[in-house]
Amino acid sequence: MDDLNVLVVGGGIGGLSAAIALGRAGHRVTVIERDPEWSVYGVGIIQQANVVRAMDELGVLDAFLDAACGFDAVEIYIPSGERVARVPAPSLVPGRPANVGIGRRALQKVLGDSARALGAVIRLGVTVLDLDDDGRGVSVRFSDGSTARFDIVVGADGVYSQTRETILPDAAKPEFTGQGVWRYNFPRPGDLDALHVYNGPVGVGLVPMSAEGMYLFATSPEPGNPHYPRDGLAAVMRAKLAHAAPRIQALAEQITDDAGVVYRPLEGLMVGGPWHKGRVVLLGDAVHATTPHLGQGAGMAIEDAIVLAEELGRHDDPEAAFAAYHGRRYERCRYIVEKSLEICHGQIGKGPQVDNHKATAEMFAVVSQPI
Ligand SMILES: Cc1cc2nc3c(=O)[nH]c(=O)nc-3n(C[C@H](O)[C@H](O)[C@H](O)COP(=O)(O)OP(=O)(O)OC[C@H]3O[C@@H](n4cnc5c(N)ncnc54)[C@H](O)[C@@H]3O)c2cc1C
């Protein structure tokens, strides 16, 4: 199929990647994003070798690397602060870094600018009221009162996807894992040339994300999924790090700005069965939301977008393309979701402890395979 008129619901990492992949394949793309401010929280994200390769395939690698901080190793520390390993990470694009850290806002700008340059129309503050798929196309009524007709609709509207609720109301729902993540930005120390991972009851990571900046993440057990009011968040995060390694405790003392703390309870979701109904298909967190223990959630959403565009180009009807897309993506995404959850459960005593180092090496081997 070529020259499709496509609606993408959701202007996040997966939706924008879809707009780029579909735009490069010659399709006409409209992206709608519910948030009128298109806001993205200001901490960063780890993108590994398969994402660097995917950015190359999307034709945005130079802009992506310019906005990011590349690194070629992961250092593992035990809770006392002693370094026990420096594991080299293999690059999948010759001459380019294996992994990067990048600010979420910087990533959104790279993807959004590229999508627009390829002709995508991005409409902010708009969502879907009704989808009517009559088998030949999808008529859509938007929240601003407008209507339009599309050949296909791509639901990339995240873990609480309204599109999923509409087309697959009986699909699995996101589940709280028992763990939460705390994040905070810092200036990047001169010696931070790798991802640093500290194992322990509260797992900590230091991620370089630009020439000047890094962010710290800390995963903590959160029984009962407590709600933390914004006032006082910095003090709570400091307390979570009270028994961390000396270097982390020294950083914790600088956590003073409640507004700079980004806390999120961790949820997981894997939708079994098909990821489409008729001419409406889902991608990214809408069908497979992983905890961040392997740093691959966004990577899976970006790869989904590439594969979806490829399969639309190979088939004469959308349902055949969607089935082929699902066939290529399901096992890889299931592996990431389940392995990440195993690590999470091991950390909070809900399951056997997983050797992080071994799990990371195995994950690299899996995601290095062609998509
Ligand atoms: C704490 C944490 C840390 C993480 N760290 C990493 C990491 O280091 N590396 C990594 O690869 N992944 C990481 N992830 C996972 C990653 O953030 C997600 O997998 C990724 O954002 C999924 O992209 P998406 O486009 O599917 O969904 P989202 O990023 O959630 O985007 C969905 C978009 O759709 C919009 N939207 C929602 N509903 C509607 C609607 N009804 N109409 C229109 N628009 C709508 C939303 O506003 C949003 O902009 C992490 C996740 C968490 C929770």
The ligand as a Gaussian input file, in Angstrom:
#p B3LYP/6-31G(d) Opt

LIG

0 1
 C       10.135000       5.718000      35.050000
 C       10.318000       5.316000      33.619000
 C       11.574000       5.341000      33.037000
 C       11.758000       4.933000      31.725000
 N       13.009000       4.931000      31.201000
 C       13.186000       4.473000      29.929000
 C       14.485000       4.405000      29.375000
 O       15.480000       4.773000      30.020000
 N       14.612000       3.949000      28.097000
 C       13.531000       3.553000      27.351000
 O       13.705000       3.157000      26.182000
 N       12.272000       3.612000      27.865000
 C       12.090000       4.052000      29.128000
 N       10.830000       4.117000      29.650000
 C        9.679000       3.722000      28.825000
 C        9.263000       4.810000      27.840000
 O        9.079000       6.048000      28.497000
 C        7.973000       4.401000      27.157000
 O        8.053000       3.067000      26.730000
 C        7.675000       5.300000      25.957000
 O        7.490000       6.629000      26.382000
 C        6.455000       4.792000      25.216000
 O        6.144000       5.662000      24.179000
 P        4.646000       5.762000      23.637000
 O        4.696000       6.767000      22.527000
 O        4.106000       4.416000      23.375000
 O        3.786000       6.339000      24.853000
 P        3.914000       7.735000      25.590000
 O        5.322000       8.178000      25.649000
 O        3.149000       7.587000      26.863000
 O        3.147000       8.755000      24.635000
 C        1.752000       8.748000      24.508000
 C        1.314000      10.115000      24.038000
 O       -0.074000      10.067000      23.717000
 C       -0.737000      11.165000      24.290000
 N       -2.122000      10.737000      24.513000
 C       -2.582000       9.905000      25.505000
 N       -3.884000       9.702000      25.342000
 C       -4.268000      10.386000      24.242000
 C       -5.499000      10.546000      23.562000
 N       -6.612000       9.936000      24.003000
 N       -5.540000      11.341000      22.447000
 C       -4.421000      11.942000      21.999000
 N       -3.225000      11.836000      22.615000
 C       -3.152000      11.054000      23.706000
 C        0.034000      11.457000      25.566000
 O       -0.176000      12.786000      26.009000
 C        1.459000      11.201000      25.092000
 O        2.040000      12.347000      24.510000
 C       10.629000       4.514000      30.962000
 C        9.359000       4.522000      31.524000
 C        9.201000       4.893000      32.852000
 C        7.824000       4.853000      33.440000

